[in-house]
Amino acid sequence: MITMSLREEIGLLLFGLLVLAIYGLEFIRLIGYLVVRIRQGSWRAIRLTRFDLALHAVAVTGILCLLYGYFVEPRWIDVSRMTLHTAKLKGAGFRIVQISDLHCDRTARNEERVVRIINGLKPDIVVATGDFLNDVAGLPRLRETLSRLEAPLGRFAVTGNFEAFHWTDLDVLAGSGFRVLEQETVVVTKGADALAITGMGFVRSDSPRESIHGFTEDRYDVFLFHTPDLVEDFAGRGIDLYLCGHTHGGQVTLPWYGSLITFSKFGKKYESGMYRVGDTVLYVNRGLGLEPRPAPQVRFLARPEIAVFDILPEKRL
């Protein structure tokens, strides 16, 4: 079970109280206007103060944001592109496309667009970092979507907390064409250059686990895990690029504050995007889907994401 940190619980509580206060006051004001209309027989008897106007503007803005978060942003995929240079490659470059947190459900959402976008990017490798399914009714669509992704050097995946907690008796990725990595390393080559991908299925960060081996100093190493929670433990082990998801970028974020909830042990420290942790580059993908109901089926300022990494030889002067 993934739980919220104390800070996240407090932040969510304060946000909920603020929303309740705004719409509670708005309701009281509207009832007051109705009483005045009944008593005076005219809407002209109502006098609006600056506070009233500000309250109405905030309330209307909130409703518009909710409509945007429900109808627009969950289907507006952002393609994030990063170029990383390394002395560990001499001539060839590798393009890795990462997807995460598809959360396929009873009804289709982004699956068809995902196939079209990814195949248009011409990746060498596609990786998927867990939480594939919300409802078993979405399983055929999930497998069909993943099976259509094209990557000549391989498609690799690791399990997320949904697979670990909800789908333990179901081989979610069977027939998808993705190789599920469980504490194993695969080396892919292009010409004389090699790149290694190591994956580990989801475990809680405080759970006993075996050490991960296979990283080397003379080869570019990519590590796949569902959450950012292991990055500070693993950053000094020769990992060049650590790819994960899980946070959804908060799924709902506030301007200047960011995510309200990440369900990560680090809270907001690694909520989304790229970070440098020692010698390791960490990328936290916002994912493509939504938490299942009863969670709100919205995204706000946290668009669904496909991440593209061009791993290239170091520039020569």
Secondary structure, DSSP 8 states (H G I E B T S, - for coil): -----HHHHHHHHHHHHHHHHHHHHHHHHHHHHHHHHHHHSSGGG----HHHHHHHHHHHHHHHHHHHHHHTGGG--EEEEEEEEETT-SS--EEEEEE----B-SS-SSHHHHHHHHHHH--SEEEEES--BSSGGGHHHHHHHHHT---TT-EEEE--HHHHHT-TTS-TTTTSS-EE-SSEEEEEEETTEEEEEEE-----TTS---------TTSEEEEE-SSGGGHHHHTTTT-SEEEE--SGGGSBEETTTEES---STTTTTT-SEEEEETTEEEEE---SS---TTS----BS---EEEEEEEEE----
